[in-house]
């Protein structure tokens, strides 16, 4: 191909982050001609979400993708607990006895999750990934996206294509998986509710010490006078420590010496003062919830339509759980050329999945607002709630089920 070429396809996926790469992976055996476009040639930010819920691990197993993640170095987390900085147990959550196929979280660096999804997606015989490729022009109408013209960037491109080439993609169905600043959302005029939280989260990385050995690989959140701080196991013998800080303190964190950094971490939880950590990134936090997910032949997924506070680490997991509902509702390959069937099936997905996601976003916003407040009284209220869960076996079980990514009573778990 050369010059201004046209490339028809069944499904165009715009974006190759977690949601877009996971969808390409899930669709690899469905008989579609798939084109995926990613603007950046850089790996995803490794400091973002890296833990996949039990229900999501089950989904990856169903997609036949799970072995690839173990091969990439993924590990298992079997439990989580919440403690005071005085080492008083608040809540203990253990997934090992849940009656589910994979009673553990799986974790792997964020960038490696996307790379692994794309590696599996490439097994499909009719899959093309353009990366990097600049989305230059969307042709849109009442039926959704008619065409997308891209210019291929420098670097390796698929066979028969070359850097600098312009390609016009003619899709039958379009998935906007291009993140919180979605261009697809913008050009189609999707409206949304948005909320910017006041305080950012700082993510710190460090190496696990021999004394830190824990066969359950627990995540531990400590509650103290300054709020909460979480020590999270990370693949390849690492820790991730996340804490909400005041926006005005970012400069102080950036300028801190290693000794000052230890002191700052220790001021939140003395149990973590001995860790050798470095700052991995500062993250402003924003809620985004679009009023609709679908317009004609186009559907939004992941952060493009529902970005949330990472208070419960649900964003990436919710995106994949949504894809698990979307994939079975997509038209068969033989019907995807029929616009009326495409629009009908995408609307069926929105009607099926969006009410539940709206409820998750509302609950997550309440938790995120509490985390964002940095008010000791709010933290004390959270501790009180968690203690009540710990002291009620039924509440603790239901909390564990929800944290694992499932809904419904234990005897009849429904996949969320």
ZARO-671837 format. One line per field, with one value per residue: x, y, z of N, C-alpha, C in turn; residue number from 1; chain. Coordinates in steps of 0.05 Angstrom, whole numbers, always signed. Example, Ala and Ser with C-alpha at 12.3 -4.5 7.8 and 13.67 -1.06 7.14 Angstrom:
residues 2
n.u	+264  +257
n.v	-114  -45
n.w	+156  +142
ca.u	+246  +273
ca.v	-90  -21
ca.w	+156  +143
c.u	+264  +258
c.v	-66  +1
c.w	+156  +157
nr	1  2
kette	A  A
***
This chain:
residues 416
n.u	+17  +8  +13  -49  -87  -143  -174  -215  -251  -278  -281  -258  -212  -197  -143  -96  -90  -103  -159  -169  -129  -143  -193  -181  -152  -192  -225  -199  -211  -259  -270  -269  -246  -199  -176  -130  -112  -61  -37  +11  +80  +104  +113  +58  +43  +78  +66  +12  -52  -46  -66  -109  -175  -206  -250  -237  -191  -214  -243  -200  -180  -222  -220  -175  -126  -96  -48  -8  +0  +21  +68  +91  +107  +70  +40  +9  -39  -66  -94  -116  -106  -127  -100  -86  -38  -17  -13  -60  -109  -157  -190  -192  -182  -191  -182  -178  -214  -260  -313  -295  -265  -213  -186  -158  -122  -89  -27  +12  +59  +31  +43  +63  +18  -14  +21  +22  -32  -35  +3  -22  -68  -47  -45  -89  -112  -128  -114  -92  -46  -33  +18  +65  +10  -20  -82  -114  -161  -229  -286  -350  -420  -492  -496  -452  -382  -356  -307  -236  -179  -111  -42  +17  +67  +138  +179  +171  +120  +59  +64  +67  +57  +82  +124  +99  +60  -7  -69  -136  -184  -240  -290  -338  -356  -340  -296  -284  -230  -195  -180  -182  -180  -208  -210  -247  -294  -298  -304  -353  -387  -404  -433  -417  -412  -367  -315  -264  -218  -190  -139  -76  -50  +8  +54  +99  +158  +193  +242  +227  +245  +281  +257  +205  +178  +120  +75  +23  +24  +1  -36  -29  -63  -51  -79  -75  -60  -52  -82  -92  -47  -21  +12  +31  +38  +82  +99  +159  +189  +179  +154  +96  +78  +24  -4  -49  -36  -29  -41  -8  +38  +68  +116  +150  +154  +178  +228  +252  +304  +333  +333  +297  +252  +242  +228  +182  +147  +146  +119  +67  +59  +94  +110  +128  +172  +223  +230  +264  +248  +227  +200  +149  +111  +64  -5  -60  -129  -190  -260  -301  -359  -395  -458  -481  -461  -460  -464  -495  -455  -415  -381  -361  -309  -277  -234  -250  -304  -317  -282  -250  -240  -181  -191  -210  -184  -209  -215  -188  -204  -260  -266  -249  -285  -331  -320  -324  -378  -392  -369  -398  -445  -435  -447  -449  -395  -415  -458  -440  -435  -484  -514  -559  -563  -514  -520  -564  -545  -503  -531  -561  -521  -505  -553  -555  -507  -493  -525  -508  -454  -458  -477  -432  -395  -417  -414  -359  -343  -360  -326  -277  -281  -279  -227  -199  -208  -173  -185  -181  -227  -260  -229  -231  -284  -285  -252  -285  -328  -302  -286  -336  -350  -311  -326  -374  -390  -421  -424  -370  -359  -390  -366  -316  -330  -349  -302  -272  -294  -344  -416  -477  -508  -469  -480  -497  -463  -458  -428  -394
n.v	-24  +46  +118  +153  +110  +66  +28  -20  -47  -92  -80  -23  -5  +47  +67  +35  +23  -7  -22  -21  -57  -103  -113  -125  -171  -205  -211  -241  -292  -288  -279  -229  -175  -135  -70  -34  +27  +66  +124  +136  +116  +99  +59  +44  +82  +56  +60  +60  +25  -43  -91  -146  -166  -225  -241  -218  -246  -295  -283  -273  -324  -350  -326  -350  -328  -327  -360  -330  -286  -306  -324  -275  -258  -248  -248  -275  -248  -262  -239  -183  -130  -84  -38  -3  +49  +35  -19  -47  -92  -77  -94  -156  -188  -245  -282  -335  -377  -368  -390  -393  -397  -375  -356  -307  -245  -224  -197  -150  -107  -46  -29  -77  -109  -87  -96  -152  -165  -145  -176  -226  -213  -207  -257  -266  -278  -236  -183  -118  -73  -6  +32  +78  +121  +177  +204  +237  +256  +250  +225  +237  +223  +219  +165  +150  +138  +145  +142  +141  +178  +167  +183  +148  +139  +146  +87  +15  -12  -46  -100  -82  -29  +37  +84  +151  +145  +157  +132  +114  +90  +49  +34  -14  -19  +18  +26  +67  +72  +106  +131  +179  +230  +226  +227  +206  +209  +264  +281  +259  +283  +266  +276  +290  +278  +308  +308  +339  +318  +346  +334  +303  +237  +205  +159  +110  +71  +12  -38  -103  -127  -182  -190  -176  -218  -253  -303  -297  -250  -200  -139  -82  -33  +24  +61  +124  +184  +220  +202  +152  +102  +59  -3  -41  -103  -114  -138  -176  -174  -125  -66  -24  +38  +77  +141  +193  +261  +331  +380  +424  +403  +377  +398  +394  +338  +325  +349  +323  +291  +224  +209  +246  +231  +180  +196  +225  +186  +153  +187  +179  +124  +89  +37  +33  +63  +43  +27  +30  +75  +106  +162  +147  +174  +229  +239  +272  +267  +247  +244  +217  +209  +190  +209  +177  +117  +101  +117  +108  +70  +68  +56  +73  +54  +36  +85  +125  +131  +121  +142  +136  +149  +121  +96  +46  +15  +0  +17  -3  -56  -53  -36  -81  -119  -97  -104  -159  -164  -137  -164  -214  -191  -166  -161  -221  -240  -246  -212  -161  -123  -99  -42  -31  -74  -71  -22  -35  -77  -53  -15  -49  -70  -23  -12  -57  -58  -6  +17  -12  +2  +57  +57  +35  +75  +117  +98  +92  +144  +167  +140  +157  +212  +214  +195  +236  +279  +283  +291  +277  +261  +240  +197  +168  +153  +119  +78  +60  +39  -3  -35  -52  -85  -125  -148  -174  -233  -244  -194  -188  -230  -215  -167  -186  -216  -175  -145  -181  -177  -196  -202  -209  -263  -311  -364  -360  -333  -279  -259  -199
n.w	+0  -12  -10  -4  +24  +28  +79  +93  +149  +199  +254  +287  +334  +374  +407  +450  +503  +567  +564  +507  +487  +516  +495  +441  +448  +469  +425  +388  +366  +340  +287  +263  +221  +246  +262  +298  +330  +356  +385  +413  +417  +462  +521  +566  +626  +678  +732  +742  +752  +772  +791  +783  +792  +822  +791  +742  +729  +721  +674  +638  +636  +612  +562  +544  +553  +599  +609  +582  +614  +662  +640  +629  +678  +718  +785  +845  +891  +952  +994  +1034  +1082  +1133  +1176  +1238  +1250  +1296  +1295  +1302  +1282  +1233  +1190  +1158  +1098  +1061  +1004  +992  +1005  +976  +934  +877  +811  +810  +864  +879  +871  +812  +794  +756  +724  +699  +646  +625  +627  +585  +542  +542  +531  +478  +453  +454  +426  +375  +355  +324  +257  +224  +241  +253  +278  +285  +307  +325  +309  +282  +294  +247  +223  +234  +203  +213  +226  +231  +237  +266  +267  +205  +179  +191  +184  +186  +201  +194  +243  +258  +261  +268  +227  +207  +159  +91  +100  +114  +151  +156  +119  +97  +117  +106  +146  +142  +179  +205  +256  +313  +367  +420  +456  +479  +526  +582  +560  +513  +443  +408  +439  +441  +386  +372  +406  +457  +520  +590  +661  +706  +755  +789  +835  +895  +915  +897  +882  +905  +879  +900  +892  +911  +934  +956  +1020  +1051  +1101  +1091  +1070  +1052  +1047  +1028  +1000  +1016  +1009  +1047  +1082  +1120  +1173  +1201  +1241  +1198  +1158  +1108  +1082  +1032  +1025  +972  +941  +887  +822  +809  +856  +882  +917  +917  +940  +957  +968  +986  +978  +997  +947  +950  +971  +933  +911  +954  +960  +911  +916  +958  +994  +996  +1051  +1073  +1045  +1066  +1117  +1108  +1088  +1134  +1168  +1156  +1165  +1211  +1204  +1152  +1147  +1142  +1089  +1027  +983  +921  +885  +840  +810  +805  +811  +788  +803  +774  +764  +713  +678  +625  +595  +558  +525  +473  +404  +346  +306  +343  +404  +470  +514  +577  +608  +573  +578  +631  +678  +742  +813  +843  +892  +907  +872  +823  +770  +721  +726  +725  +672  +643  +660  +639  +584  +582  +582  +537  +492  +481  +462  +415  +344  +303  +259  +208  +208  +218  +179  +175  +190  +222  +256  +283  +311  +343  +375  +403  +432  +463  +495  +523  +552  +584  +614  +633  +677  +723  +724  +732  +785  +810  +800  +830  +882  +886  +880  +928  +964  +943  +952  +1007  +1015  +990  +1023  +1068  +1120  +1188  +1217  +1178  +1161  +1209  +1209  +1165  +1185  +1227  +1198  +1170  +1213  +1231  +1189  +1194  +1242  +1231  +1205  +1158  +1131  +1122  +1087  +1042  +1030  +1014  +969  +935  +931  +903  +853  +840  +841  +879  +919  +955  +941  +890  +851  +807  +747  +745
ca.u	+0  +23  -3  -74  -100  -167  -172  -241  -249  -303  -280  -236  -207  -181  -130  -85  -85  -113  -185  -167  -113  -158  -214  -168  -146  -217  -238  -181  -222  -287  -273  -271  -223  -196  -154  -126  -96  -51  -21  +37  +98  +116  +98  +40  +55  +79  +57  -17  -63  -32  -78  -133  -192  -211  -269  -224  -173  -232  -248  -176  -178  -243  -210  -152  -103  -83  -20  +10  +6  +40  +94  +102  +116  +48  +40  -17  -43  -87  -107  -111  -115  -127  -88  -79  -9  -9  -14  -86  -124  -184  -205  -176  -197  -177  -197  -171  -237  -282  -319  -292  -243  -187  -190  -134  -116  -65  -15  +34  +61  +11  +53  +66  -9  -22  +38  +14  -57  -30  +17  -43  -86  -33  -49  -111  -102  -136  -111  -71  -41  -17  +29  +47  -6  -34  -110  -115  -187  -252  -310  -372  -447  -512  -492  -428  -357  -355  -279  -215  -154  -88  -16  +34  +90  +163  +181  +160  +92  +52  +73  +54  +53  +108  +122  +92  +37  -35  -88  -163  -197  -269  -299  -366  -362  -318  -294  -267  -216  -173  -174  -197  -181  -217  -216  -272  -316  -300  -315  -381  -403  -414  -432  -409  -409  -339  -308  -236  -213  -172  -112  -65  -38  +36  +61  +127  +167  +216  +247  +219  +267  +276  +239  +178  +167  +92  +65  -2  +28  -20  -37  -36  -68  -48  -94  -63  -69  -51  -99  -84  -25  -23  +35  +19  +58  +87  +114  +189  +201  +178  +132  +85  +65  +8  -16  -60  -22  -40  -29  +14  +62  +81  +143  +166  +159  +197  +254  +261  +327  +324  +328  +272  +230  +236  +215  +155  +131  +143  +100  +41  +59  +121  +117  +139  +194  +248  +231  +278  +229  +231  +174  +143  +94  +43  -28  -85  -151  -214  -283  -314  -381  -411  -486  -486  -437  -464  -476  -494  -437  -392  -384  -338  -302  -256  -234  -263  -332  -321  -257  -258  -219  -170  -194  -214  -169  -229  -218  -180  -220  -287  -264  -247  -311  -350  -314  -335  -407  -395  -361  -420  -467  -428  -458  -431  -379  -432  -478  -429  -438  -511  -513  -581  -556  -492  -531  -582  -529  -488  -550  -568  -499  -507  -575  -549  -483  -488  -537  -490  -430  -465  -478  -404  -382  -428  -403  -331  -340  -363  -301  -256  -284  -269  -198  -189  -212  -151  -196  -180  -253  -269  -214  -241  -310  -278  -243  -308  -343  -287  -288  -363  -349  -294  -340  -398  -381  -436  -415  -342  -360  -400  -345  -296  -342  -349  -274  -263  -305  -369  -440  -497  -502  -447  -489  -505  -447  -462  -404  -399
ca.v	+0  +71  +142  +155  +84  +59  +2  -28  -67  -97  -65  -5  +1  +71  +65  +9  +20  -32  -29  -27  -81  -126  -120  -138  -198  -220  -215  -253  -317  -283  -278  -202  -160  -114  -51  -19  +51  +78  +148  +137  +93  +94  +41  +57  +90  +32  +65  +59  +1  -68  -114  -155  -180  -254  -244  -211  -268  -315  -274  -278  -353  -357  -317  -366  -310  -328  -369  -309  -268  -320  -324  -248  -252  -242  -261  -277  -237  -277  -226  -154  -123  -56  -36  +23  +52  +22  -48  -58  -101  -65  -112  -176  -198  -268  -292  -363  -395  -361  -412  -383  -412  -363  -341  -290  -224  -227  -170  -147  -78  -36  -30  -105  -119  -80  -110  -180  -166  -140  -200  -247  -203  -210  -285  -266  -277  -212  -161  -98  -52  +17  +44  +100  +131  +201  +206  +264  +266  +233  +232  +228  +229  +209  +136  +146  +144  +134  +137  +154  +180  +168  +184  +130  +151  +132  +62  -8  -12  -72  -107  -68  -1  +49  +109  +174  +139  +163  +110  +120  +66  +49  +13  -20  -15  +32  +26  +89  +62  +125  +143  +200  +253  +212  +242  +195  +221  +292  +286  +250  +301  +253  +293  +275  +290  +306  +319  +338  +317  +367  +326  +282  +213  +200  +131  +105  +44  +2  -66  -119  -138  -209  -189  -170  -242  -259  -322  -288  -225  -182  -110  -72  -4  +34  +85  +139  +212  +236  +189  +124  +97  +31  -17  -59  -119  -109  -160  -175  -168  -96  -54  +2  +52  +99  +158  +219  +284  +357  +390  +443  +389  +363  +408  +383  +310  +324  +358  +309  +273  +197  +209  +261  +215  +160  +209  +232  +161  +145  +204  +167  +98  +83  +10  +36  +82  +30  +20  +48  +81  +130  +171  +138  +193  +244  +235  +285  +247  +258  +227  +223  +190  +200  +204  +155  +103  +92  +133  +94  +47  +73  +52  +81  +35  +44  +113  +143  +136  +120  +144  +138  +151  +94  +89  +17  +1  -13  +28  -22  -80  -48  -35  -108  -132  -87  -117  -186  -162  -126  -183  -232  -177  -156  -177  -241  -230  -246  -191  -135  -104  -89  -20  -32  -95  -60  -2  -48  -93  -34  -3  -71  -71  +0  -15  -79  -54  +21  +22  -23  +18  +83  +52  +32  +102  +133  +88  +98  +173  +171  +131  +175  +238  +210  +193  +262  +300  +285  +299  +255  +252  +223  +172  +153  +142  +96  +56  +49  +22  -28  -52  -65  -107  -146  -161  -187  -252  -242  -170  -192  -247  -199  -148  -201  -222  -150  -138  -200  -169  -210  -191  -230  -280  -330  -389  -356  -311  -271  -245  -170
ca.w	+0  -13  -13  +11  +20  +43  +92  +106  +170  +214  +280  +292  +362  +377  +433  +457  +532  +578  +553  +479  +483  +526  +475  +418  +458  +472  +399  +368  +355  +333  +258  +253  +212  +266  +260  +323  +326  +381  +378  +425  +414  +488  +539  +585  +652  +694  +759  +744  +763  +764  +804  +770  +810  +817  +769  +717  +723  +709  +647  +622  +632  +592  +537  +536  +553  +625  +608  +573  +636  +679  +626  +630  +705  +737  +811  +858  +917  +964  +1017  +1040  +1109  +1140  +1202  +1248  +1252  +1321  +1290  +1310  +1259  +1229  +1172  +1144  +1075  +1050  +981  +987  +1009  +959  +915  +850  +799  +815  +889  +884  +852  +796  +790  +737  +718  +681  +618  +616  +622  +558  +523  +540  +516  +450  +443  +450  +404  +349  +345  +305  +230  +210  +261  +246  +298  +277  +331  +330  +286  +291  +284  +235  +215  +236  +187  +230  +218  +250  +241  +281  +253  +178  +171  +206  +169  +204  +189  +209  +254  +254  +275  +254  +221  +196  +132  +69  +108  +120  +165  +140  +101  +106  +113  +114  +156  +138  +198  +208  +284  +325  +396  +431  +480  +479  +552  +595  +542  +488  +418  +398  +455  +433  +359  +371  +423  +481  +544  +613  +687  +713  +780  +795  +864  +902  +922  +880  +895  +897  +878  +906  +886  +926  +932  +980  +1036  +1061  +1124  +1081  +1058  +1060  +1027  +1017  +985  +1025  +1008  +1074  +1084  +1148  +1180  +1224  +1244  +1173  +1137  +1101  +1063  +1025  +1014  +953  +927  +858  +810  +807  +882  +888  +931  +909  +963  +947  +989  +978  +991  +989  +922  +957  +980  +911  +908  +976  +954  +889  +925  +982  +993  +1004  +1080  +1077  +1034  +1086  +1140  +1100  +1088  +1161  +1182  +1152  +1178  +1219  +1194  +1125  +1148  +1134  +1061  +1009  +962  +904  +874  +813  +796  +818  +794  +794  +802  +762  +757  +688  +672  +603  +598  +540  +516  +446  +383  +321  +304  +360  +433  +486  +535  +595  +617  +554  +587  +661  +694  +770  +833  +848  +921  +910  +851  +806  +743  +701  +730  +715  +643  +632  +666  +618  +559  +585  +575  +509  +471  +473  +450  +388  +322  +291  +237  +184  +210  +226  +157  +176  +209  +241  +276  +299  +329  +362  +394  +420  +451  +482  +514  +541  +570  +602  +631  +644  +703  +743  +725  +745  +813  +819  +800  +852  +907  +885  +885  +957  +976  +934  +965  +1034  +1013  +982  +1043  +1087  +1146  +1207  +1225  +1156  +1163  +1232  +1200  +1148  +1203  +1241  +1179  +1165  +1237  +1231  +1170  +1206  +1264  +1222  +1184  +1132  +1118  +1113  +1064  +1020  +1023  +1000  +943  +919  +925  +883  +827  +835  +854  +885  +941  +952  +928  +862  +842  +779  +738  +742
c.u	+17  +4  -27  -90  -125  -166  -198  -235  -276  -303  -254  -235  -188  -169  -120  -75  -96  -139  -183  -151  -128  -180  -203  -162  -171  -230  -222  -192  -250  -291  -275  -245  -220  -172  -153  -106  -87  -32  +8  +54  +112  +100  +79  +55  +54  +69  +27  -26  -50  -44  -105  -149  -196  -229  -256  -204  -190  -238  -224  -173  -198  -234  -186  -126  -86  -54  +0  +18  +24  +68  +108  +112  +95  +50  +13  -17  -68  -103  -101  -119  -112  -120  -87  -49  +1  -11  -39  -101  -151  -201  -185  -192  -180  -194  -195  -195  -262  -287  -318  -267  -216  -189  -165  -135  -91  -53  +9  +35  +41  +19  +55  +38  -17  -5  +29  -13  -52  -15  -3  -61  -74  -35  -71  -100  -108  -137  -88  -70  -23  -8  +58  +33  -22  -61  -114  -143  -208  -274  -334  -399  -467  -508  -467  -403  -358  -326  -261  -190  -131  -62  +3  +59  +115  +164  +168  +130  +85  +62  +55  +48  +80  +104  +116  +68  +11  -53  -116  -177  -227  -281  -329  -375  -337  -319  -274  -255  -192  -171  -190  -199  -190  -224  -242  -296  -320  -314  -344  -399  -416  -412  -427  -412  -380  -335  -278  -232  -190  -143  -102  -56  -9  +41  +91  +133  +191  +219  +239  +244  +260  +256  +210  +164  +139  +81  +38  +0  +6  -15  -44  -40  -67  -64  -81  -73  -69  -68  -89  -62  -25  +4  +25  +41  +59  +103  +144  +201  +201  +154  +122  +72  +51  -4  -26  -45  -35  -25  -5  +39  +77  +111  +161  +173  +180  +225  +267  +286  +317  +317  +302  +248  +222  +220  +186  +137  +126  +123  +71  +38  +87  +130  +131  +164  +221  +251  +247  +260  +238  +204  +171  +126  +73  +18  -52  -108  -176  -235  -295  -335  -398  -440  -495  -460  -437  -475  -473  -476  -414  -399  -358  -334  -280  -258  -246  -292  -336  -294  -265  -234  -208  -172  -197  -200  -187  -228  -212  -197  -248  -287  -264  -273  -333  -345  -325  -364  -410  -390  -384  -443  -460  -440  -438  -417  -396  -452  -467  -430  -466  -513  -535  -576  -534  -503  -548  -566  -513  -507  -559  -546  -500  -529  -570  -528  -482  -501  -519  -465  -435  -466  -449  -390  -391  -416  -373  -326  -342  -337  -278  -257  -274  -238  -186  -190  -189  -160  -195  -207  -265  -255  -224  -268  -305  -269  -266  -324  -328  -287  -315  -363  -333  -309  -366  -390  -395  -427  -387  -342  -369  -380  -323  -305  -341  -320  -262  -274  -331  -392  -459  -489  -482  -455  -496  -490  -453  -437  -410  -383
c.v	+25  +94  +142  +130  +82  +31  -4  -48  -70  -80  -49  +1  +25  +71  +37  +9  -6  -40  -37  -52  -105  -133  -134  -167  -216  -227  -232  -278  -313  -278  -250  -193  -136  -96  -36  +3  +61  +101  +146  +112  +86  +73  +57  +63  +66  +35  +63  +31  -25  -93  -121  -172  -209  -257  -237  -233  -291  -308  -279  -308  -362  -348  -333  -350  -313  -338  -348  -290  -281  -320  -296  -240  -245  -259  -260  -263  -250  -262  -197  -150  -93  -54  -7  +25  +42  -8  -62  -66  -88  -84  -131  -189  -221  -280  -322  -382  -388  -383  -402  -396  -401  -345  -325  -267  -232  -199  -171  -117  -70  -38  -58  -118  -113  -94  -139  -183  -163  -164  -222  -239  -208  -238  -286  -264  -251  -188  -144  -78  -31  +32  +52  +109  +155  +202  +234  +274  +244  +243  +220  +237  +218  +179  +130  +154  +130  +126  +152  +154  +184  +172  +167  +144  +135  +106  +40  -6  -39  -76  -92  -38  +10  +76  +133  +170  +148  +140  +119  +93  +69  +27  +9  -15  -2  +31  +48  +79  +80  +142  +167  +225  +244  +231  +232  +207  +250  +296  +278  +265  +287  +273  +276  +292  +286  +319  +317  +339  +336  +358  +303  +258  +211  +170  +128  +76  +37  -28  -80  -130  -167  -210  -184  -195  -249  -278  -314  -263  -205  -153  -101  -42  +4  +60  +98  +167  +228  +223  +161  +123  +67  +20  -41  -76  -114  -131  -155  -165  -139  -90  -30  +13  +76  +115  +184  +241  +310  +367  +409  +429  +375  +371  +396  +354  +308  +331  +342  +292  +245  +196  +223  +245  +193  +172  +216  +208  +152  +162  +194  +140  +90  +55  +11  +53  +69  +23  +40  +52  +105  +136  +161  +157  +206  +244  +251  +265  +260  +237  +236  +201  +202  +192  +181  +142  +98  +114  +118  +70  +49  +69  +60  +59  +47  +73  +132  +149  +134  +118  +149  +141  +123  +85  +59  +1  -13  -5  +8  -47  -76  -47  -63  -123  -122  -101  -146  -187  -153  -148  -201  -218  -165  -173  -199  -228  -228  -223  -163  -115  -92  -67  -22  -52  -85  -41  -15  -63  -75  -22  -24  -73  -48  -3  -37  -71  -27  +26  +12  -7  +46  +80  +49  +59  +119  +124  +94  +127  +180  +163  +150  +202  +237  +209  +221  +283  +305  +294  +275  +244  +234  +196  +155  +140  +117  +72  +44  +31  -4  -46  -66  -88  -131  -162  -175  -206  -250  -217  -174  -209  -231  -178  -162  -208  -198  -142  -156  -195  -183  -195  -214  -247  -301  -355  -386  -332  -305  -255  -216  -158
c.w	+0  -17  +5  +7  +37  +54  +105  +128  +184  +239  +281  +321  +363  +405  +439  +486  +542  +565  +523  +474  +493  +506  +451  +424  +458  +446  +379  +354  +343  +303  +247  +240  +230  +260  +287  +319  +353  +373  +388  +419  +440  +503  +557  +611  +671  +722  +763  +753  +753  +777  +791  +789  +802  +793  +742  +709  +710  +680  +629  +617  +611  +564  +527  +538  +579  +624  +600  +595  +657  +666  +627  +658  +725  +762  +823  +885  +929  +985  +1018  +1069  +1113  +1170  +1212  +1248  +1278  +1320  +1301  +1284  +1257  +1212  +1159  +1122  +1062  +1028  +977  +988  +993  +938  +886  +838  +806  +840  +897  +864  +837  +792  +772  +730  +696  +651  +607  +612  +594  +537  +520  +525  +486  +438  +437  +427  +377  +339  +324  +276  +215  +229  +253  +269  +286  +302  +325  +305  +296  +277  +273  +230  +219  +218  +202  +219  +238  +256  +257  +266  +226  +171  +190  +189  +189  +188  +206  +218  +248  +270  +259  +250  +209  +167  +112  +76  +116  +135  +146  +122  +113  +98  +123  +121  +154  +155  +197  +237  +296  +355  +404  +457  +485  +504  +560  +577  +514  +465  +406  +413  +446  +406  +356  +390  +447  +504  +568  +638  +695  +740  +784  +825  +870  +904  +904  +896  +886  +900  +882  +901  +904  +924  +958  +993  +1044  +1084  +1116  +1070  +1070  +1040  +1015  +1000  +991  +1016  +1036  +1072  +1114  +1151  +1204  +1224  +1218  +1151  +1132  +1081  +1057  +1014  +998  +941  +897  +847  +811  +833  +889  +905  +915  +934  +953  +970  +976  +993  +983  +964  +928  +965  +958  +909  +929  +970  +931  +898  +947  +976  +1001  +1034  +1086  +1067  +1054  +1109  +1133  +1099  +1116  +1177  +1178  +1166  +1186  +1210  +1167  +1124  +1139  +1105  +1045  +984  +945  +892  +845  +797  +814  +800  +803  +788  +792  +758  +731  +683  +649  +606  +580  +533  +486  +428  +357  +322  +324  +389  +447  +508  +553  +604  +598  +562  +617  +675  +723  +788  +840  +877  +925  +888  +830  +777  +721  +702  +719  +684  +631  +637  +647  +591  +559  +578  +546  +488  +463  +458  +422  +366  +312  +267  +211  +184  +215  +204  +157  +197  +230  +263  +294  +320  +350  +383  +413  +440  +472  +504  +534  +561  +591  +623  +645  +671  +726  +746  +738  +775  +825  +821  +823  +878  +908  +890  +914  +972  +968  +947  +994  +1034  +1007  +1004  +1062  +1114  +1165  +1215  +1203  +1157  +1187  +1225  +1183  +1165  +1217  +1223  +1174  +1189  +1239  +1212  +1181  +1227  +1257  +1199  +1157  +1117  +1107  +1088  +1039  +1011  +1006  +972  +925  +912  +904  +855  +820  +849  +860  +909  +935  +937  +899  +851  +813  +771  +733  +719
nr	1  2  3  4  5  6  7  8  9  10  11  12  13  14  15  16  17  18  19  20  21  22  23  24  25  26  27  28  29  30  31  32  33  34  35  36  37  38  39  40  41  42  43  44  45  46  47  48  49  50  51  52  53  54  55  56  57  58  59  60  61  62  63  64  65  66  67  68  69  70  71  72  73  74  75  76  77  78  79  80  81  82  83  84  85  86  87  88  89  90  91  92  93  94  95  96  97  98  99  100  101  102  103  104  105  106  107  108  109  110  111  112  113  114  115  116  117  118  119  120  121  122  123  124  125  126  127  128  129  130  131  132  133  134  135  136  137  138  139  140  141  142  143  144  145  146  147  148  149  150  151  152  153  154  155  156  157  158  159  160  161  162  163  164  165  166  167  168  169  170  171  172  173  174  175  176  177  178  179  180  181  182  183  184  185  186  187  188  189  190  191  192  193  194  195  196  197  198  199  200  201  202  203  204  205  206  207  208  209  210  211  212  213  214  215  216  217  218  219  220  221  222  223  224  225  226  227  228  229  230  231  232  233  234  235  236  237  238  239  240  241  242  243  244  245  246  247  248  249  250  251  252  253  254  255  256  257  258  259  260  261  262  263  264  265  266  267  268  269  270  271  272  273  274  275  276  277  278  279  280  281  282  283  284  285  286  287  288  289  290  291  292  293  294  295  296  297  298  299  300  301  302  303  304  305  306  307  308  309  310  311  312  313  314  315  316  317  318  319  320  321  322  323  324  325  326  327  328  329  330  331  332  333  334  335  336  337  338  339  340  341  342  343  344  345  346  347  348  349  350  351  352  353  354  355  356  357  358  359  360  361  362  363  364  365  366  367  368  369  370  371  372  373  374  375  376  377  378  379  380  381  382  383  384  385  386  387  388  389  390  391  392  393  394  395  396  397  398  399  400  401  402  403  404  405  406  407  408  409  410  411  412  413  414  415  416
kette	A  A  A  A  A  A  A  A  A  A  A  A  A  A  A  A  A  A  A  A  A  A  A  A  A  A  A  A  A  A  A  A  A  A  A  A  A  A  A  A  A  A  A  A  A  A  A  A  A  A  A  A  A  A  A  A  A  A  A  A  A  A  A  A  A  A  A  A  A  A  A  A  A  A  A  A  A  A  A  A  A  A  A  A  A  A  A  A  A  A  A  A  A  A  A  A  A  A  A  A  A  A  A  A  A  A  A  A  A  A  A  A  A  A  A  A  A  A  A  A  A  A  A  A  A  A  A  A  A  A  A  A  A  A  A  A  A  A  A  A  A  A  A  A  A  A  A  A  A  A  A  A  A  A  A  A  A  A  A  A  A  A  A  A  A  A  A  A  A  A  A  A  A  A  A  A  A  A  A  A  A  A  A  A  A  A  A  A  A  A  A  A  A  A  A  A  A  A  A  A  A  A  A  A  A  A  A  A  A  A  A  A  A  A  A  A  A  A  A  A  A  A  A  A  A  A  A  A  A  A  A  A  A  A  A  A  A  A  A  A  A  A  A  A  A  A  A  A  A  A  A  A  A  A  A  A  A  A  A  A  A  A  A  A  A  A  A  A  A  A  A  A  A  A  A  A  A  A  A  A  A  A  A  A  A  A  A  A  A  A  A  A  A  A  A  A  A  A  A  A  A  A  A  A  A  A  A  A  A  A  A  A  A  A  A  A  A  A  A  A  A  A  A  A  A  A  A  A  A  A  A  A  A  A  A  A  A  A  A  A  A  A  A  A  A  A  A  A  A  A  A  A  A  A  A  A  A  A  A  A  A  A  A  A  A  A  A  A  A  A  A  A  A  A  A  A  A  A  A  A  A  A  A  A  A  A  A  A  A  A  A  A  A  A  A  A  A  A  A  A  A  A  A  A  A  A  A  A  A  A  A  A  A  A  A  A
***
